[in-house]
Amino acid sequence: MEATNKKPALLFLVHRIPFPPNKGDKIRSFNVLKLLAKHFCVHLGAFVDDQDDFKHVDKLNAYCTSTCLLSLNTRSAKLKSLSGILTARPLTLPYYFDRKMQHWVDEVIDRENIGKSLVFSSSMAQYLSGDRYCGLKRLIDFVDIDSDKWSQYIKSAPLQMKPVYIYEARMLLAWEKKITAEFDHSFFVSQSESDLFKQLSPHSADKVSHFNNGVDTEFFSPKHVFDSPYEDNQTPIVFTGAMDYWANADAVIWFSQRVLPALCQQNPQLKFYIVGSKPDSKVKALAELPNIVVTGAVDDVRPYLAHAVVSVAPMRIARGIQNKVLEAMAMEKIVVVSPQGYEGINASNGQELLLAEDENDWINVINDLLSGEMGASMGCAARKRVVNDYSWQGSLARLEQYL
């Protein structure tokens, strides 16, 4: 206990509780937390949007000196976010604002004499923005350029919602620029993401860099043996990801409607497995179609990856690095990915994964795979790439330097 007290104090603010690490953002924030706990007494402030996550607080406390974990009711938060229009601010900020969190932040900074802070996501930067905090070393991990993600949403948004998305994309970019100028350093999830932001905000380019997502390559490894979750007569294709995330739902709906029917004509034993928690009503409805299985939450995605013929990531809306792609590659799976899902991943098309741009590409590439005409050694090359370039230890080294 004495050794712990000798560590300097650090404030870590996260928009979603970083445990359990079962989603892309939570995997990243949890691994960041583990790094911080090695060097600092971490004071963690976070919101909890899934009440089941509260049962993991004891495990989280093992990495923290103190915590402030506040429930987030997503329905009331959406209503609260509309106040952003009245104050000419991004809707995301009131969505994640709580006076209790601000009071805790100010109190713990003063009480613990905190000199360093790390903010995870642009929405949490509001708690440390302004002259009051200028004496604090402030770092932020934006992860993705959220404003650009809202710009992508505009294309597929319902007509009545397009003005809202246009507003949020514009206001959120202005907020991202403000925070980048105000904070000491900003990180993104990939080289391509940081390069794009430097173009959007050239005045702060010297304070912007990145650190990649990582993969636990011991956990996601082909050396583990699993019973197959598939029936013997099936040719399974798999998509993995949290299904309450709009971009994932959009991807599987598009694939099911535009690609799968043509594939099934030539491969009647084909089954498309959509593996991920909290599928919405549109995704659940896909299970009524032939050749599609929607699993909902599963205890372990690895058996579904291990026994799949191919893993697909047909993302049409994406920013940053797709964990689902790296995890499948680590399992030595052949992955077929869209340009949006490929962005930010340092892997060679045709050698370590396969890129498919439009629906004809998707149909041809997967048909060639199913016929055995390509990809024999691709899985091994894919895993080697992930092991070499996407370990958490290597990825977090850059953040560690700034801390």
N, C-alpha and C positions, 0 to 999 in steps of 0.2 A: 504493500500500500504506500509506503514511503517513496518507492521509486516512481510510482504513478504520479504522486503529488509534485515531484520534481520536474515533470514535463510541463512545458508552457501550455497555456490554455488556448483553444481555438474554437471559434463558432462555426458550425456547419449547418446551413439552412437548405432544406430539400422540400420540393413541392409534394412528394409522395414518400411515405415511410420506406426506408431502404431495406426492409426485411418483411417477408421472405423475398429473396432475389429470384422472382419467377416471371419477371417481364424485362424487356430490354432496358428501360430506364432504371429499374430497381437493381438489375444486375450491375450496371455501371456504378450507381451511387453506393451500393453495398461494398463493392471492391475499393472504391475511393475511401469509404469509411474505414475499412480495414487498414488501409495505408495510413490514414490520419491517426488512427489509434496507436500505431507504433511510435509516433513522434510527439503526440499531443494529448492533453486532457480534452477530449472532445465534448462540446456542449451542442447537442443536436436539437434543432427545431424542425418539425415536419408535420404534414397533414396526413390523415388516415381516411382514405375514401372507401375502404373495404373493412367493415367492422371485424371480420375474421382475422385481420392482421394484428389486432390488439393482443391476440393470444401468443404472439411471438415477441412481445416486449421484453421478456426476461432475456432472451437470446440477444436482442439488440442492445440491452443495457450492458452486456459484457464488453462492449466496445466504447461505451460512453460514460462520462463523468456525471452528466445530467442530461435530461431530455425534456422537451415540451412537445407532446404529441396531441394534436387537436383533431377531433372528428370533422370531416368535411362532408356535408350533405350536398351531393351533386345537384339535386333539384333546386334547392334554395340558392346554391352558389350560382347557378345559371341565371336565376332571377336577379341576384345581386350584381352580376356582371353587367347588366344593362345600364347601371349607373355610370359606367365608363363613358357612354355616349354623352351624358349630361356634363361630364367634366373633361371631355376631349382627351380621354386616356384609353389605352387598350382595354378591351373587355376582360382580358386575362387577369389584369391586376386586381380589380375588385373581386373577381372569382376566388382569388387566393389570399384576399386580405382578411385579417382577423385582429381586432384590437388586443386580444389576449396574447397573440403571438408577438405583436409589436411591443407590448409591455414586457414580456419575458425577455425579448432580445435586448431591450435597453437595460433591463435590470441585471441580466447576466453579464453584459459587457462591463458595467460599472462594478459589479460585485467581484468578478473574477479577474478584473484588470486585463481583459482580452486585447491582444494586439494584432491578431491575425484572424481572417475569416475566409471561408469558402462558401460560395453560393452555387447551388445546383439548379439550373433553369432560370430563365429571364424573369419569371413571375415572382421569384423570391427575392430578387434584387431590390424591390421596393422597401424592404425592411432595413436596408443599409444605404439607401440613397439620400444624399443631402450633406450639407456642411457639418452636421453633428458627427458624422462618421468619417470625416476626412483624415483623422489621425489614425484610423484603423487600416491595416493592410488588407485590401479587399481583392480577392480573386473570384472569378466566376467561370463555371463550366456551363456554357450555353447548351452544350451537346449538339443540338441542331439549330439551324436558322429557322426558328418557328414562323417568322413572318413570311418566309418563302413557302413554307408548308401551307399557310393560309391562302397564298396566291395560287397554289396548285389546287386547293379545294374549290376555288371559284369555278373551275371548268366543269366539275360534276355536281355542283350545288344546285338545289331547286331554285327556280327563277326568283322566288320571293326572298331567298336567303342570300343571293349574290351581293346585294349592297352591303349586308352585314360583313361578309367575308372580305370584300374590297376594303371596307373601313378598317377591319382588324389587321389585315396585311399591312396597310399603310401606317397605322398607329403603332403597331408592334415593331416595325422596322425603325421608326423614329425612337422608340424606347430602347431598342437594342443598341442603336448608335449612341444614345445618351449614356447608357450604362457602360459601354465600352470606353467612352471618353473619360468617364468618372472613376472607374475602377482601375486598379494597378495592372491587372492582366486578365485576358479573356481566352478561354479555351473552347475549341470545337472538337467534334468527334472524328474528323478526318482531315487530311491535307486539302482535299477538294472543297470541303465545307469551309475551312478557314480561308482558303484562297478566294472563294466567292464572297465571303464577308469583307475581306480586305478591299475588294472591288466596290462593294456597296458602301463601305465606310473607310475611305483611304486615309483620312486624317488620324485614324487610330490603328493603322496597319502595323505599326511597330510594337503594339501591345496585344497582338492577336497571334495565337498559335494553336496547336492541336495535340491531343493524345488519343490514340486509337482505342476502340473497344477491345477487350480481350476475351479469350475463351479458356475455360478450365479443360485443358486437353487430356487430363487424366480421367475426368468425369465423362466427357464426350470423346470416347475412344472406342475403336472397333474391337479392342481386346476383350471387352465385356460381352458376356453371352446372355442373350435374352430369349425367352419364348416369343414366338411370333404372335402378334395380336391380329393377324390376318388369317382368313380362311385359305385352305390349301390351293383352291382352284382360282385364286385371285391374282391379278397383276396390279400391285398397289402403287399408286402415286400419292405423295404426301405433301401437305402444307402444314407448317406448325407456326403458331403465334397466338397472342391474346386476341380473341375474336370480338372484344368490345372496342377494339381500336378500328376507327373508320377505314384507314388505309388497308388493313388486313381484310376487312369485310368486302371492301371494293374489289380487292385482288381476287378473292375466291369466287365472287359472284361473276366477275368478268370471265375468268377462266372456265367456270362451269357452263356459262352460256355460249361463249365464243370459240372455245378450243376443245373442250371435252367431247362434245357430240361427234366431231370429226374423228377424234382419236378412237372413240368406241366403235365406230363403224369398221375399222380395221382390226381392233383389239377388243372383242366383246367381253373378255374376262377382266378388262380394266376396271379398277375401282379408285376413285379419288377420295382420299381421306383428309378431312379438314379437322385438325387436331389443335384444340385450344379452348381456353376457358371463356365463359360468358358469351356464347354466340347470340347475336340479336335475332329478331324474328325473321329477317330476310335471309340470314345465313341458315337458321334452323329449317326454313322452308326448302332449302336446297336438298335436304335429306329425302324429300318426297320424290325427287328425280331419280331415275335409274342410274346406277354406277356411282352414286355419291353417298358417303357416310360422314355424318357430323358427330364427332365424339363428345364434344363438350370438354370439360376439364379432365385431365388424366393425371395419375400419380407420377408418371415418368414418360417423357416424350421419346426417350432413347430407343425403346423397342420399336416404335413406329418408324423411326429413322433407320434403324439397323436393318429392318426387313423390307424396307421400301425399295422398289426398283429405281426410283428417281425422286428427288426432292425438288419442289418447284417454288419459286418466289416471283409470281407474276405481278409485282407491284406497279401500280400506275401513279401512285402518290407516295413519295418517299423523300426523306432527307437523312443525311448521315449514313451510318453503317448498319446493315441489317444483321442482327445477331443470329437470326434463323439461318441465314446463309452460311455464316462462319461455323455454327454448330453442326450443320449437316456436312460441311466440308471436313470438319474434325472427325466425324464418324466415317470418313472415306466414302461418302455418298457422292454420286454425280448430281450436281445441282444445275438446274436450268433457271435462268434469272433474267428479268427485264432490265433495260438500261437504268431505270430508276433504282432498282434493287442492287445493281452492280456498282453504282456510284460510290466511290470512297473505298472500295475493296481492291487491294493490290493483288490481283490474280489474273492470270492470262486466259483469255477467251480461247477455247479449243484445247487447252492443256490442263487447266485446273478447274474450270467450270465452263458452262455453255451459255452464251448470250442469245436471247430471242427477242426481237423487236416488235413485230406485229403478229397477228393471230396465225398467219400462214407460216411464219418462222417457227412459232411455238408448235404447230402441228407437225411440220417437217422434222424439226430437231427431235421431238419426243418419239415420233414414229421411227426415225433412224436408230434412236437408242433402243427401242423395244425390239427392233429387228436384229440387234446385235452388231450393227455396222460401225459403231463408234464408241469411244469412251472406256475401253478396256482398262487402261492404266490411270484414268483420270482421278479416281478416288484416292489412290495413294499420293498422287501429286498434290491433290487438294489438301489432304491432311498435312503434308510436309509444309505447304505454304502457311497454314494456320499456326503450326508449331513454331515455325521460324519467325513469323511476323506479328502474331496476335496473342502472345502470352500476356497476362495481366501484369506480370513483373516488368516486362519490357515496356509495355504501353504506359504504365504509371510512372516510369522513371523521370519523364519530363516534368510531370506535375510535382514530383518529389523535389526536383531541383528548385522550382520556384518557391516551394514551402520552406 
